[in-house]
Amino acid sequence: MTATQQNEPATKQAIPSALVYEVLNGRTLYYRGYREVIERNLNPEHVMGTSSLQSLLITLITVFVMNNRDKKRYLPFTNEAGVHLDLNSNLSCDIAIFEKGTFEITTKYFDVPPKIVIEVDIKVDLSEFHGQEYDYVAEKTQRLFDFGVERVFWVFSKSRRVLVCLPGQDWIFTDWRNDVTIMDGCILNVKQLLDEEEITY
């Protein structure tokens, strides 16, 4: 072993699999904060959990979609729904909306594309992307499109914005006070959902 190898931080082989968030285009991506877990010998749950704000937003959006979807056609799944794209990509989705009749309920990841994906904030460590959030967002979104997803939305709580992504079109950033069409009959306004619950953020 070289001196350089001796001084390197814990290798990926030494990182507990519980800290893996997803695998994107062959790269293993870990939960944000995983290094602190290893260095301080904390439990993985310290970084795997969702913040109260992220949990609130995912819950409100999921309930909204449940109540405003075409119930005969669509069914949303949450709780970091796993989607297996191929041997090199296993992605986690905050909210994945599937068309009924296109998937099977099993104990494994979904292996067919959802119709729509909604992501709320970013839980992945961005080291592989040199700390650039947009690089991760762009690569994951494009990979979902390549798999067959038709619409991807990113909700960013810090900037209070929504990124609307459709394949082959310009991606649009808009204030979360504005209406965003998730699907026919389902128009999302994040700020309105918070106001209805009398939550100030």
Secondary structure by P-SEA (a helix, b strand, c coil): ccccccccccccccccccccccccccbbbbccaaaaaaaacccccccccccaaaaaaaaaaaaaaaacccccccccccccbbbbccccbbbbbcbbbbcccccccccccccccccbbbbcccccccccccccaaaaaaaaaaaaaaacccbbbbbbccccbbbbbbccbbbbbbcccccccccccccccaaaaaaaacccc
